[in-house]
Amino acid sequence: YKSSIPVLSIGNLSMGGTGKTPHVAFVLENIQTANTAVISRGYRRKSKQLIEGDKALHTSKDLGDEPMELLEKFEGNHFKMIVEGNRAKALKYLEQHDNHTDLVVLDDGFQHQYAQRDLNILLTEYNKPFYSDFVVPMGTLREQRNGAQRADIIIVTKCPEEVSLSNQKKIKNKITSYSSAKVLFSKIKYQGFLNQVDEKINLNLKKPYLLVTGIANPKLVYEYLKEVNILFETMKFSDHHNFSPKELKQIAEKSKKFEGIITTEKDWMRLRESTDLTTNSTPIFRLKIGVEFINTKQSEEFNNQINALTRLTGL
């Protein structure tokens, strides 16, 4: 299906852990247009019907944790969060909407080929690039490596602070075997901690914290906390984990021995719905996360390309 609205897709070949949500947020923050929308299938949500997200009406159970996280960040008159597994159906809904949309971002849309896109972005993790991975069950790929040939841009994500030109060239050469896409490099940018009322806060470096995660790969979070000298003990759950009432009670009970609970923005979308935790005496802090490209030139190149999409409709 070819939409009348410009469509940008962000996805990956692997099962997860490449940083899709922060990259979707990066696009929304840098697009120079008035009205944007995100379409997501809403992984593990409880309903199947199309939903236009509203913070006053919906929870992560309705939308999924990642759509809820994006809605938290961008809800307003110029943003729509659409949750629907059939992207073509969602695009038609947006085309008929009273409020015009200038650009649609398909969240995790790389394998969904029923909707055409004007820019196809593939993410691959620096420490686990698709060209070194294998299809499930031997590895974590959803499809064969040559699926990368559908990409217009490939972003190597979660890079270290410095990536030498020779290392960039080496990675690009390996990608060239599978795709002719432009290759860019991004890194995680941690932005400090927020408390339960969205205030930025400094943690006590002399006291231990309980780190609760339900993401694909929390290793970088561990490394960051060690880097900033935060003492912590971990409780690790699977990606998008739906915490049971028993598990939430266990977290609340265990947390009493700690100065506070640390979690990710994605996990907070689910944890905050538990009264066992939110009414607990132990405070909860979430680690804010963003992305940036490894240099200004790549950032400008990427921003120019995504903003060129809105000119497709003469904006």
Backbone as CSV, one residue per row, in Angstrom:
resi,resn,N_x,N_y,N_z,CA_x,CA_y,CA_z,C_x,C_y,C_z
1,TYR,0.844,-1.192,0.000,0.000,0.000,0.000,0.882,1.244,0.000
2,LYS,0.600,2.153,-0.917,1.348,3.404,-1.015,0.510,4.533,-0.430
3,SER,0.977,5.102,0.670,0.243,6.171,1.342,0.508,7.516,0.681
4,SER,-0.440,8.419,0.818,-0.251,9.792,0.349,0.601,10.596,1.330
5,ILE,0.843,10.034,2.518,1.687,10.672,3.534,3.090,10.079,3.437
6,PRO,4.147,10.885,3.475,5.503,10.335,3.487,5.696,9.383,4.676
7,VAL,6.350,8.253,4.401,6.518,7.206,5.409,7.995,6.888,5.599
8,LEU,8.417,6.915,6.850,9.772,6.526,7.241,9.640,5.311,8.152
9,SER,10.449,4.288,7.889,10.391,3.089,8.719,11.705,2.897,9.467
10,ILE,11.605,2.504,10.736,12.781,2.158,11.530,12.587,0.740,12.059
11,GLY,13.562,-0.118,11.791,13.440,-1.497,12.250,14.778,-2.184,12.282
12,ASN,14.749,-3.497,12.417,15.996,-4.250,12.452,15.800,-5.655,11.906
13,LEU,16.888,-6.387,11.769,16.821,-7.781,11.357,16.780,-8.712,12.552
14,SER,17.239,-8.231,13.706,17.333,-9.076,14.893,16.060,-9.001,15.730
15,MET,16.006,-9.827,16.771,14.815,-9.910,17.614,14.635,-8.672,18.504
16,GLY,15.680,-7.900,18.706,15.544,-6.703,19.537,16.880,-6.255,20.077
17,GLY,16.851,-5.163,20.852,18.054,-4.706,21.511,18.908,-3.743,20.717
18,THR,18.389,-3.263,19.562,19.192,-2.349,18.747,18.925,-0.880,19.057
19,GLY,17.903,-0.601,19.872,17.619,0.787,20.242,16.598,1.467,19.350
20,LYS,15.537,0.745,18.959,14.545,1.325,18.048,13.851,2.547,18.640
21,THR,13.357,2.412,19.862,12.570,3.507,20.436,13.372,4.803,20.573
22,PRO,14.612,4.779,21.081,15.389,6.024,21.121,15.637,6.621,19.740
23,HIS,15.757,5.778,18.717,15.979,6.310,17.368,14.692,6.892,16.780
24,VAL,13.548,6.277,17.093,12.267,6.875,16.687,12.122,8.241,17.350
25,ALA,12.445,8.313,18.637,12.369,9.590,19.356,13.317,10.615,18.752
26,PHE,14.496,10.184,18.350,15.469,11.093,17.740,14.901,11.699,16.449
27,VAL,14.256,10.864,15.636,13.633,11.366,14.396,12.566,12.400,14.727
28,LEU,11.701,12.089,15.694,10.614,13.009,16.052,11.148,14.328,16.592
29,GLU,12.260,14.269,17.312,12.863,15.483,17.874,13.523,16.349,16.809
30,ASN,13.932,15.741,15.708,14.724,16.464,14.709,13.986,16.748,13.409
31,ILE,12.760,16.267,13.287,12.015,16.527,12.056,11.473,17.962,12.093
32,GLN,11.670,18.673,11.010,11.273,20.088,10.957,9.916,20.227,10.279
33,THR,8.921,19.614,10.884,7.579,19.672,10.322,6.569,19.702,11.460
34,ALA,5.372,20.115,11.160,4.403,20.355,12.226,3.796,19.080,12.802
35,ASN,3.286,18.195,11.944,2.451,17.091,12.409,3.067,15.734,12.087
36,THR,3.369,14.966,13.133,3.957,13.642,12.949,3.081,12.581,13.595
37,ALA,3.275,11.342,13.145,2.571,10.203,13.742,3.508,9.009,13.763
38,VAL,3.344,8.172,14.757,4.063,6.905,14.834,3.037,5.782,14.759
39,ILE,3.350,4.770,13.962,2.520,3.564,13.909,3.335,2.413,14.496
40,SER,2.770,1.750,15.494,3.424,0.606,16.129,2.408,-0.511,16.298
41,ARG,2.868,-1.743,16.256,1.932,-2.851,16.488,1.567,-2.978,17.968
42,GLY,2.402,-2.401,18.852,2.106,-2.480,20.284,2.336,-3.874,20.825
43,TYR,3.593,-4.286,20.817,3.962,-5.647,21.225,3.447,-5.975,22.625
44,ARG,2.781,-7.114,22.734,2.231,-7.645,23.988,1.114,-6.808,24.595
45,ARG,0.480,-5.964,23.825,-0.675,-5.241,24.370,-1.854,-6.201,24.483
46,LYS,-2.849,-5.826,25.284,-3.927,-6.762,25.583,-5.033,-6.753,24.511
47,SER,-5.137,-5.670,23.729,-6.198,-5.593,22.714,-5.600,-5.681,21.314
48,LYS,-6.463,-5.875,20.331,-5.994,-6.010,18.949,-6.527,-4.918,18.030
49,GLN,-7.486,-4.128,18.485,-8.076,-3.122,17.611,-7.164,-1.896,17.470
50,LEU,-7.399,-1.107,16.437,-6.642,0.130,16.234,-6.940,1.099,17.372
51,ILE,-5.895,1.662,17.939,-6.047,2.645,19.013,-5.216,3.875,18.685
52,GLU,-5.827,5.055,18.817,-5.069,6.303,18.794,-4.793,6.668,20.249
53,GLY,-3.517,6.631,20.614,-3.134,6.748,22.011,-3.528,8.066,22.662
54,ASP,-3.960,7.977,23.907,-4.312,9.130,24.723,-3.876,8.820,26.151
55,LYS,-2.974,9.636,26.698,-2.453,9.369,28.045,-3.554,9.316,29.103
56,ALA,-4.612,10.090,28.886,-5.696,10.134,29.871,-6.549,8.869,29.844
57,LEU,-6.493,8.139,28.734,-7.359,6.976,28.557,-6.632,5.641,28.583
58,HIS,-5.365,5.647,28.180,-4.681,4.381,27.927,-3.474,4.158,28.829
59,THR,-3.147,2.873,29.016,-1.961,2.467,29.763,-1.079,1.623,28.848
60,SER,0.046,1.160,29.381,0.923,0.299,28.588,0.248,-1.026,28.252
61,LYS,-0.732,-1.437,29.049,-1.469,-2.663,28.732,-2.298,-2.487,27.459
62,ASP,-2.768,-1.266,27.213,-3.556,-0.984,26.013,-2.671,-0.808,24.783
63,LEU,-1.533,-0.127,24.970,-0.717,0.300,23.829,0.561,-0.513,23.656
64,GLY,1.099,-1.071,24.747,2.450,-1.617,24.740,3.388,-0.616,25.390
65,ASP,4.514,-1.093,25.940,5.388,-0.199,26.706,6.091,0.840,25.833
66,GLU,6.583,0.447,24.645,7.310,1.403,23.805,6.390,2.484,23.230
67,PRO,5.201,2.138,22.695,4.276,3.194,22.276,3.894,4.135,23.406
68,MET,3.725,3.578,24.617,3.372,4.419,25.759,4.511,5.374,26.091
69,GLU,5.743,4.886,25.980,6.915,5.730,26.234,6.976,6.893,25.240
70,LEU,6.715,6.604,23.966,6.723,7.661,22.939,5.582,8.639,23.152
71,LEU,4.420,8.129,23.539,3.272,9.003,23.812,3.580,9.944,24.970
72,GLU,4.230,9.420,26.006,4.628,10.244,27.154,5.509,11.419,26.719
73,LYS,6.409,11.150,25.785,7.377,12.161,25.373,6.802,13.181,24.400
74,PHE,5.871,12.765,23.546,5.487,13.624,22.423,4.002,13.980,22.341
75,GLU,3.170,13.498,23.248,1.740,13.765,23.132,1.465,15.265,23.050
76,GLY,0.590,15.635,22.124,0.223,17.028,21.924,-0.576,17.165,20.643
77,ASN,-0.893,18.392,20.280,-1.734,18.633,19.102,-1.066,18.233,17.789
78,HIS,0.264,18.098,17.807,0.979,17.826,16.560,1.552,16.415,16.489
79,PHE,1.059,15.532,17.358,1.575,14.162,17.371,0.449,13.162,17.585
80,LYS,0.524,12.036,16.848,-0.436,10.944,17.033,0.332,9.643,17.231
81,MET,-0.090,8.861,18.212,0.470,7.523,18.432,-0.600,6.515,18.043
82,ILE,-0.387,5.831,16.929,-1.357,4.865,16.426,-0.829,3.462,16.669
83,VAL,-1.630,2.650,17.346,-1.243,1.263,17.609,-2.135,0.348,16.777
84,GLU,-1.495,-0.355,15.850,-2.225,-1.228,14.920,-1.215,-2.115,14.204
85,GLY,-1.442,-3.425,14.255,-0.524,-4.363,13.614,-0.517,-4.254,12.099
86,ASN,-1.667,-3.899,11.506,-1.774,-3.747,10.046,-1.407,-2.304,9.693
87,ARG,-0.163,-2.093,9.246,0.308,-0.728,8.983,-0.476,-0.047,7.865
88,ALA,-0.894,-0.808,6.859,-1.682,-0.212,5.762,-3.014,0.330,6.298
89,LYS,-3.651,-0.430,7.163,-4.915,0.015,7.786,-4.681,1.290,8.594
90,ALA,-3.568,1.338,9.332,-3.253,2.518,10.142,-2.976,3.733,9.267
91,LEU,-2.286,3.531,8.142,-2.010,4.642,7.223,-3.305,5.197,6.642
92,LYS,-4.220,4.310,6.277,-5.513,4.765,5.741,-6.287,5.549,6.801
93,TYR,-6.192,5.112,8.053,-6.840,5.827,9.164,-6.284,7.246,9.269
94,LEU,-4.959,7.382,9.167,-4.339,8.701,9.266,-4.706,9.589,8.076
95,GLU,-4.830,8.998,6.906,-5.190,9.777,5.710,-6.587,10.373,5.830
96,GLN,-7.449,9.674,6.548,-8.838,10.133,6.703,-9.045,10.957,7.975
97,HIS,-7.984,11.147,8.740,-8.068,11.843,10.029,-8.346,13.328,9.817
98,ASP,-9.090,13.930,10.730,-9.399,15.366,10.633,-8.131,16.212,10.698
99,ASN,-7.152,15.781,11.519,-5.896,16.523,11.643,-4.845,15.926,10.713
100,HIS,-4.362,16.747,9.805,-3.415,16.289,8.782,-2.098,15.823,9.401
101,THR,-1.503,14.770,8.829,-0.191,14.277,9.246,0.807,14.528,8.120
102,ASP,1.971,15.092,8.486,3.005,15.411,7.501,4.023,14.296,7.308
103,LEU,4.225,13.491,8.339,5.191,12.396,8.266,4.785,11.287,9.222
104,VAL,4.862,10.044,8.731,4.572,8.871,9.546,5.862,8.097,9.766
105,VAL,6.093,7.687,11.016,7.210,6.803,11.335,6.643,5.428,11.683
106,LEU,7.075,4.406,10.933,6.714,3.027,11.259,7.724,2.506,12.271
107,ASP,7.261,2.216,13.467,8.134,1.693,14.524,8.222,0.182,14.372
108,ASP,9.434,-0.333,14.194,9.670,-1.764,13.996,8.941,-2.246,12.743
109,GLY,9.150,-1.522,11.642,8.416,-1.832,10.419,9.226,-2.515,9.337
110,PHE,10.446,-2.966,9.626,11.319,-3.456,8.553,10.767,-4.712,7.880
111,GLN,10.165,-5.619,8.665,9.630,-6.852,8.075,8.209,-6.683,7.532
112,HIS,7.575,-5.552,7.838,6.186,-5.358,7.416,6.178,-4.738,6.019
113,GLN,6.128,-5.591,4.993,6.314,-5.102,3.620,5.009,-4.813,2.885
114,TYR,3.882,-4.809,3.621,2.606,-4.501,2.979,2.387,-3.003,2.833
115,ALA,3.234,-2.200,3.478,3.147,-0.739,3.368,4.457,-0.221,2.781
116,GLN,4.354,0.523,1.686,5.549,1.114,1.091,6.063,2.227,1.990
117,ARG,7.378,2.427,1.929,7.973,3.504,2.696,8.880,4.318,1.812
118,ASP,9.041,5.591,2.161,9.875,6.500,1.375,11.313,6.508,1.866
119,LEU,11.519,6.070,3.112,12.877,5.930,3.643,12.869,4.746,4.600
120,ASN,13.748,3.775,4.337,13.782,2.540,5.114,15.082,2.498,5.918
121,ILE,14.975,2.604,7.235,16.154,2.651,8.106,16.286,1.335,8.855
122,LEU,17.451,0.737,8.748,17.751,-0.514,9.436,18.767,-0.248,10.540
123,LEU,18.483,-0.739,11.747,19.405,-0.605,12.866,20.119,-1.927,13.104
124,THR,21.402,-1.848,13.408,22.158,-3.038,13.775,23.131,-2.670,14.885
125,GLU,23.269,-3.537,15.873,24.057,-3.207,17.057,25.554,-3.389,16.806
126,TYR,26.333,-2.432,17.289,27.794,-2.433,17.108,28.428,-3.740,17.582
127,ASN,28.025,-4.218,18.749,28.631,-5.431,19.312,28.006,-6.721,18.804
128,LYS,26.933,-6.606,18.033,26.303,-7.793,17.454,25.704,-7.444,16.093
129,PRO,26.552,-7.103,15.112,26.045,-6.691,13.803,25.361,-7.844,13.076
130,PHE,24.408,-7.525,12.235,23.629,-8.557,11.560,24.504,-9.490,10.728
131,TYR,25.626,-8.958,10.191,26.467,-9.785,9.321,27.250,-10.846,10.085
132,SER,27.239,-10.785,11.421,27.880,-11.810,12.242,26.856,-12.685,12.961
133,ASP,25.592,-12.451,12.691,24.511,-13.141,13.390,23.870,-14.179,12.463
134,PHE,22.995,-15.009,13.043,22.328,-16.068,12.298,20.835,-16.041,12.591
135,VAL,20.066,-16.667,11.710,18.617,-16.716,11.873,18.265,-17.611,13.061
136,VAL,17.229,-17.222,13.788,16.697,-18.015,14.905,16.429,-19.449,14.420
137,PRO,16.785,-20.520,15.144,17.242,-20.524,16.541,18.763,-20.492,16.700
138,MET,19.524,-20.479,15.604,20.984,-20.448,15.714,21.488,-19.096,16.220
139,GLY,20.728,-18.042,15.943,21.096,-16.693,16.362,19.855,-15.915,16.719
140,THR,19.886,-14.583,16.466,18.739,-13.740,16.842,18.086,-13.055,15.651
141,LEU,18.491,-13.392,14.413,17.921,-12.734,13.243,16.512,-13.238,12.945
142,ARG,15.644,-12.298,12.556,14.275,-12.645,12.161,14.214,-13.158,10.729
143,GLU,15.193,-12.740,9.932,15.255,-13.138,8.518,16.714,-13.192,8.094
144,GLN,16.942,-13.631,6.869,18.310,-13.767,6.368,19.013,-12.408,6.288
145,ARG,20.344,-12.437,6.342,21.140,-11.204,6.319,20.877,-10.360,5.078
146,ASN,20.604,-11.021,3.937,20.427,-10.245,2.699,19.153,-9.403,2.704
147,GLY,18.336,-9.531,3.772,17.200,-8.619,3.920,17.655,-7.184,4.066
148,ALA,18.929,-6.997,4.436,19.487,-5.649,4.586,19.493,-4.872,3.283
149,GLN,19.349,-5.566,2.147,19.365,-4.861,0.868,18.142,-3.967,0.675
150,ARG,17.111,-4.143,1.493,15.930,-3.275,1.412,16.162,-1.918,2.073
151,ALA,17.244,-1.788,2.835,17.485,-0.553,3.605,18.030,0.566,2.733
152,ASP,17.620,1.795,3.050,18.209,2.999,2.439,19.342,3.533,3.315
153,ILE,19.163,3.394,4.632,20.179,3.804,5.606,20.334,2.672,6.609
154,ILE,21.572,2.336,6.949,21.843,1.392,8.028,22.586,2.154,9.116
155,ILE,22.017,2.139,10.331,22.657,2.802,11.465,23.240,1.736,12.388
156,VAL,24.534,1.810,12.587,25.210,0.936,13.549,25.045,1.596,14.912
157,THR,24.291,0.960,15.801,23.877,1.582,17.055,24.725,1.117,18.242
158,LYS,24.573,1.849,19.351,25.246,1.516,20.615,26.765,1.437,20.447
159,CYS,27.289,2.360,19.648,28.734,2.409,19.434,29.446,2.915,20.683
160,PRO,30.726,2.570,20.851,31.511,3.177,21.935,31.696,4.666,21.673
161,GLU,32.215,5.370,22.641,32.365,6.822,22.536,33.181,7.221,21.313
162,GLU,34.223,6.449,21.000,35.063,6.733,19.838,35.086,5.522,18.916
163,VAL,34.822,5.750,17.629,34.941,4.694,16.614,35.894,5.218,15.552
164,SER,37.051,4.602,15.435,38.072,5.092,14.507,37.590,5.001,13.064
165,LEU,38.168,5.831,12.210,37.813,5.811,10.792,38.108,4.446,10.182
166,SER,39.196,3.824,10.618,39.545,2.508,10.077,38.519,1.455,10.491
167,ASN,38.008,1.567,11.728,36.991,0.628,12.184,35.663,0.867,11.471
168,GLN,35.335,2.148,11.258,34.130,2.464,10.489,34.213,1.862,9.085
169,LYS,35.376,2.006,8.471,35.571,1.482,7.109,35.432,-0.036,7.092
170,LYS,35.984,-0.686,8.097,35.918,-2.147,8.195,34.458,-2.621,8.295
171,ILE,33.687,-1.938,9.141,32.274,-2.290,9.308,31.502,-2.038,8.020
172,LYS,31.757,-0.892,7.398,31.080,-0.563,6.138,31.380,-1.599,5.066
173,ASN,32.623,-2.045,4.998,33.002,-3.041,3.994,32.253,-4.352,4.201
174,LYS,32.044,-4.738,5.459,31.309,-5.974,5.734,29.832,-5.823,5.382
175,ILE,29.286,-4.640,5.654,27.878,-4.386,5.319,27.672,-4.380,3.805
176,THR,28.680,-3.887,3.068,28.589,-3.793,1.607,28.302,-5.143,0.948
177,SER,28.682,-6.238,1.602,28.413,-7.576,1.058,26.920,-7.880,1.001
178,TYR,26.129,-7.132,1.786,24.702,-7.403,1.881,23.823,-6.231,1.443
179,SER,24.375,-5.018,1.430,23.544,-3.848,1.162,24.383,-2.691,0.633
180,SER,23.766,-1.881,-0.215,24.430,-0.674,-0.729,23.964,0.575,0.020
181,ALA,23.282,0.373,1.159,22.736,1.494,1.935,23.836,2.375,2.501
182,LYS,23.488,3.638,2.734,24.377,4.560,3.449,24.517,4.052,4.883
183,VAL,25.746,4.051,5.414,26.003,3.540,6.757,26.400,4.687,7.688
184,LEU,25.690,4.797,8.813,25.973,5.814,9.824,26.179,5.127,11.174
185,PHE,26.744,5.862,12.129,27.078,5.285,13.432,26.494,6.156,14.547
186,SER,25.757,5.527,15.474,25.172,6.278,16.592,25.582,5.655,17.917
187,LYS,25.402,6.416,18.995,25.743,5.927,20.331,24.665,6.341,21.319
188,ILE,24.580,5.580,22.397,23.638,5.891,23.473,24.131,7.115,24.241
189,LYS,23.197,7.991,24.571,23.515,9.162,25.384,22.616,9.130,26.615
190,TYR,23.197,8.766,27.759,22.404,8.753,28.995,22.255,10.185,29.514
191,GLN,21.045,10.501,29.992,20.695,11.882,30.311,20.290,12.075,31.771
192,GLY,20.777,11.195,32.637,20.504,11.352,34.055,19.223,10.656,34.503
193,PHE,18.817,10.941,35.737,17.702,10.227,36.362,16.530,11.154,36.650
194,LEU,15.326,10.604,36.498,14.099,11.312,36.868,13.417,10.552,37.997
195,ASN,12.797,11.300,38.910,12.017,10.636,39.957,10.581,10.417,39.486
196,GLN,9.710,10.008,40.391,8.349,9.640,40.002,7.478,10.829,39.597
197,VAL,7.931,12.044,39.891,7.176,13.232,39.457,7.961,14.008,38.393
198,ASP,8.803,13.283,37.660,9.525,13.804,36.490,10.555,14.888,36.802
199,GLU,11.058,14.891,38.026,12.114,15.848,38.378,13.470,15.187,38.192
200,LYS,14.420,15.941,37.625,15.779,15.416,37.486,16.419,15.367,38.866
201,ILE,17.150,14.286,39.134,17.668,14.091,40.485,19.039,13.425,40.446
202,ASN,19.865,13.752,41.416,21.167,13.099,41.574,21.043,11.996,42.609
203,LEU,21.579,10.825,42.308,21.499,9.698,43.234,22.632,9.753,44.253
204,ASN,22.393,9.112,45.386,23.368,9.046,46.469,24.418,7.973,46.142
205,LEU,25.650,8.382,45.898,26.698,7.454,45.489,27.190,6.572,46.629
206,LYS,26.747,6.839,47.834,27.201,6.042,48.988,26.205,4.946,49.356
207,LYS,25.038,4.961,48.702,23.988,4.004,49.038,23.718,3.062,47.850
208,PRO,23.308,1.806,48.119,23.020,0.861,47.026,21.588,1.009,46.497
209,TYR,21.425,0.681,45.209,20.122,0.750,44.542,19.793,-0.611,43.928
210,LEU,18.504,-0.871,43.751,18.042,-2.095,43.093,17.706,-1.747,41.644
211,LEU,18.426,-2.342,40.710,18.192,-2.096,39.286,17.249,-3.162,38.742
212,VAL,16.086,-2.742,38.246,15.078,-3.654,37.691,14.966,-3.393,36.198
213,THR,15.237,-4.417,35.373,15.168,-4.246,33.916,14.381,-5.370,33.272
214,GLY,13.640,-5.001,32.223,12.953,-5.967,31.368,13.190,-5.569,29.928
215,ILE,14.475,-5.447,29.565,14.873,-5.060,28.211,15.753,-6.152,27.624
216,ALA,15.963,-6.101,26.301,16.679,-7.178,25.620,18.103,-7.350,26.126
217,ASN,18.816,-6.234,26.319,20.213,-6.329,26.748,20.556,-5.164,27.671
218,PRO,20.540,-5.394,28.985,20.810,-4.310,29.935,22.297,-4.046,30.173
219,LYS,23.182,-4.709,29.427,24.621,-4.610,29.687,25.114,-3.169,29.681
220,LEU,24.641,-2.351,28.719,25.101,-0.960,28.642,24.627,-0.149,29.848
221,VAL,23.463,-0.498,30.377,22.977,0.176,31.592,23.902,-0.157,32.759
222,TYR,24.269,-1.441,32.881,25.205,-1.840,33.931,26.500,-1.026,33.822
223,GLU,27.020,-0.951,32.594,28.301,-0.264,32.372,28.203,1.212,32.738
224,TYR,27.069,1.832,32.385,26.903,3.258,32.698,26.857,3.486,34.207
225,LEU,26.082,2.670,34.911,25.966,2.841,36.364,27.317,2.659,37.051
226,LYS,28.101,1.707,36.573,29.449,1.522,37.129,30.331,2.730,36.819
227,GLU,30.178,3.261,35.607,30.983,4.414,35.172,30.730,5.632,36.036
228,VAL,29.473,5.811,36.475,29.148,6.984,37.303,29.131,6.635,38.799
229,ASN,29.716,5.482,39.118,29.960,5.081,40.513,28.709,4.861,41.348
230,ILE,27.666,4.301,40.708,26.448,3.979,41.444,26.497,2.509,41.864
231,LEU,26.256,2.265,43.155,26.221,0.901,43.677,24.855,0.296,43.382
232,PHE,24.832,-0.917,42.824,23.534,-1.495,42.474,23.575,-3.022,42.482
233,GLU,22.392,-3.583,42.690,22.156,-5.021,42.553,21.073,-5.182,41.504
234,THR,21.129,-6.257,40.714,20.215,-6.359,39.575,19.095,-7.367,39.788
235,MET,17.942,-7.051,39.189,16.855,-8.008,38.978,16.525,-7.922,37.490
236,LYS,16.919,-8.941,36.749,16.800,-8.922,35.290,15.650,-9.803,34.826
237,PHE,14.784,-9.213,33.971,13.667,-9.947,33.374,13.796,-9.887,31.853
238,SER,13.007,-10.681,31.155,13.071,-10.721,29.690,12.524,-9.432,29.076
239,ASP,12.817,-9.216,27.795,12.382,-8.012,27.090,10.852,-7.918,27.074
240,HIS,10.309,-6.736,27.355,8.858,-6.473,27.384,8.148,-7.319,28.449
241,HIS,8.865,-7.724,29.476,8.292,-8.631,30.474,7.048,-8.029,31.137
242,ASN,5.980,-8.822,31.161,4.778,-8.408,31.884,4.909,-8.882,33.327
243,PHE,5.184,-7.959,34.218,5.416,-8.309,35.617,4.133,-8.839,36.259
244,SER,4.235,-10.007,36.867,3.077,-10.592,37.554,2.903,-9.915,38.909
245,PRO,1.706,-9.989,39.489,1.503,-9.418,40.829,2.502,-9.977,41.842
246,LYS,2.814,-11.280,41.738,3.773,-11.899,42.656,5.162,-11.282,42.491
247,GLU,5.588,-11.085,41.233,6.907,-10.497,40.968,6.982,-9.063,41.468
248,LEU,5.912,-8.311,41.287,5.886,-6.924,41.732,5.982,-6.830,43.254
249,LYS,5.302,-7.753,43.939,5.398,-7.808,45.409,6.825,-8.154,45.834
250,GLN,7.458,-9.075,45.081,8.843,-9.467,45.387,9.794,-8.276,45.204
251,ILE,9.589,-7.514,44.123,10.424,-6.333,43.869,10.238,-5.321,44.989
252,ALA,8.983,-5.078,45.359,8.685,-4.105,46.417,9.319,-4.524,47.739
253,GLU,9.223,-5.813,48.047,9.779,-6.307,49.311,11.301,-6.213,49.310
254,LYS,11.915,-6.646,48.213,13.378,-6.623,48.130,13.918,-5.192,48.152
255,SER,13.173,-4.266,47.541,13.637,-2.878,47.415,13.775,-2.166,48.758
256,LYS,13.128,-2.698,49.803,13.169,-2.045,51.116,14.580,-1.979,51.700
257,LYS,15.460,-2.839,51.181,16.847,-2.855,51.671,17.731,-1.863,50.900
258,PHE,17.133,-1.152,49.934,17.911,-0.273,49.061,17.464,1.176,49.187
259,GLU,18.324,2.066,48.729,18.030,3.503,48.741,16.927,3.848,47.753
260,GLY,16.807,3.041,46.708,15.784,3.280,45.699,15.840,2.219,44.621
261,ILE,14.836,2.240,43.745,14.795,1.356,42.572,15.213,2.179,41.362
262,ILE,16.111,1.623,40.562,16.461,2.231,39.276,15.855,1.363,38.183
263,THR,15.266,1.991,37.179,14.729,1.245,36.052,14.887,2.064,34.779
264,THR,14.521,1.468,33.644,14.599,2.171,32.356,13.278,2.891,32.081
265,GLU,13.295,3.792,31.121,12.062,4.499,30.755,11.009,3.525,30.241
266,LYS,11.448,2.525,29.474,10.512,1.539,28.929,9.887,0.713,30.052
267,ASP,10.713,0.256,30.992,10.189,-0.552,32.097,9.280,0.264,33.012
268,TRP,9.585,1.554,33.167,8.766,2.428,34.013,7.329,2.481,33.520
269,MET,7.111,2.383,32.201,5.761,2.416,31.655,4.892,1.297,32.228
270,ARG,5.534,0.151,32.552,4.803,-0.980,33.133,4.831,-0.963,34.657
271,LEU,5.982,-0.647,35.225,6.121,-0.688,36.682,5.254,0.349,37.386
272,ARG,5.064,1.500,36.748,4.314,2.573,37.416,2.833,2.227,37.589
273,GLU,2.365,1.182,36.898,0.959,0.779,37.013,0.723,-0.150,38.202
274,SER,1.801,-0.438,38.948,1.688,-1.301,40.125,1.609,-0.459,41.394
275,THR,0.502,-0.567,42.110,0.377,0.163,43.382,1.331,-0.406,44.430
276,ASP,1.714,-1.688,44.269,2.687,-2.280,45.201,3.994,-1.499,45.184
277,LEU,4.346,-0.976,44.007,5.595,-0.232,43.879,5.408,1.261,44.094
278,THR,4.385,1.836,43.483,4.224,3.292,43.546,3.819,3.791,44.925
279,THR,3.194,2.928,45.728,2.837,3.324,47.095,3.869,2.818,48.101
280,ASN,4.883,2.138,47.600,5.957,1.634,48.451,6.810,2.806,48.945
281,SER,7.429,2.638,50.082,8.251,3.728,50.636,9.559,3.907,49.869
282,THR,9.953,2.914,49.073,11.197,3.004,48.307,10.957,3.794,47.017
283,PRO,11.665,4.903,46.797,11.452,5.700,45.582,11.954,4.977,44.330
284,ILE,11.375,5.351,43.188,11.761,4.758,41.903,12.356,5.855,41.022
285,PHE,13.490,5.557,40.426,14.163,6.495,39.530,14.349,5.840,38.163
286,ARG,14.054,6.585,37.121,14.255,6.020,35.779,15.404,6.737,35.081
287,LEU,16.153,5.957,34.342,17.312,6.462,33.623,16.890,6.950,32.244
288,LYS,17.040,8.250,32.017,16.685,8.823,30.712,17.738,8.456,29.678
289,ILE,17.270,8.187,28.470,18.167,7.727,27.420,17.865,8.446,26.112
290,GLY,18.903,8.735,25.361,18.760,9.316,24.033,19.831,8.733,23.138
291,VAL,19.878,9.191,21.907,20.945,8.768,20.995,21.532,10.000,20.312
292,GLU,22.758,9.857,19.849,23.364,10.884,19.018,24.331,10.195,18.053
293,PHE,24.601,10.842,16.935,25.558,10.279,15.985,26.973,10.567,16.459
294,ILE,27.934,9.791,15.955,29.287,9.890,16.499,29.987,11.178,16.099
295,ASN,29.447,11.888,15.090,30.001,13.208,14.780,28.928,14.094,14.161
296,THR,29.215,15.380,14.121,28.248,16.369,13.633,27.904,16.155,12.172
297,LYS,28.879,15.769,11.376,28.649,15.555,9.948,27.592,14.484,9.710
298,GLN,27.693,13.357,10.431,26.706,12.293,10.254,25.330,12.732,10.730
299,SER,25.292,13.492,11.816,24.021,13.987,12.340,23.337,14.899,11.326
300,GLU,24.097,15.806,10.736,23.542,16.724,9.732,23.083,15.968,8.496
301,GLU,23.859,14.986,8.098,23.516,14.177,6.924,22.194,13.450,7.144
302,PHE,22.038,12.870,8.325,20.813,12.146,8.648,19.620,13.098,8.722
303,ASN,19.786,14.222,9.422,18.690,15.176,9.558,18.250,15.735,8.213
304,ASN,19.204,15.998,7.327,18.864,16.490,5.987,18.027,15.465,5.229
305,GLN,18.391,14.178,5.380,17.665,13.148,4.644,16.253,12.941,5.175
306,ILE,16.079,12.966,6.501,14.727,12.752,7.024,13.845,13.976,6.774
307,ASN,14.430,15.163,6.819,13.628,16.361,6.570,13.280,16.537,5.099
308,ALA,14.056,15.908,4.218,13.733,15.953,2.786,12.425,15.211,2.504
309,LEU,12.029,14.286,3.382,10.798,13.530,3.170,9.572,14.430,3.137
310,THR,9.541,15.441,3.990,8.355,16.297,4.044,8.192,17.106,2.763
311,ARG,9.258,17.262,2.007,9.161,17.988,0.734,8.464,17.154,-0.343
312,LEU,8.257,15.853,-0.042,7.538,15.001,-0.989,6.109,15.492,-1.206
313,THR,5.574,16.145,-0.170,4.210,16.675,-0.288,4.204,18.194,-0.403
314,GLY,5.369,18.754,-0.701,5.465,20.186,-0.939,5.393,21.022,0.313
315,LEU,5.737,20.443,1.481,5.669,21.205,2.736,6.846,22.135,2.871
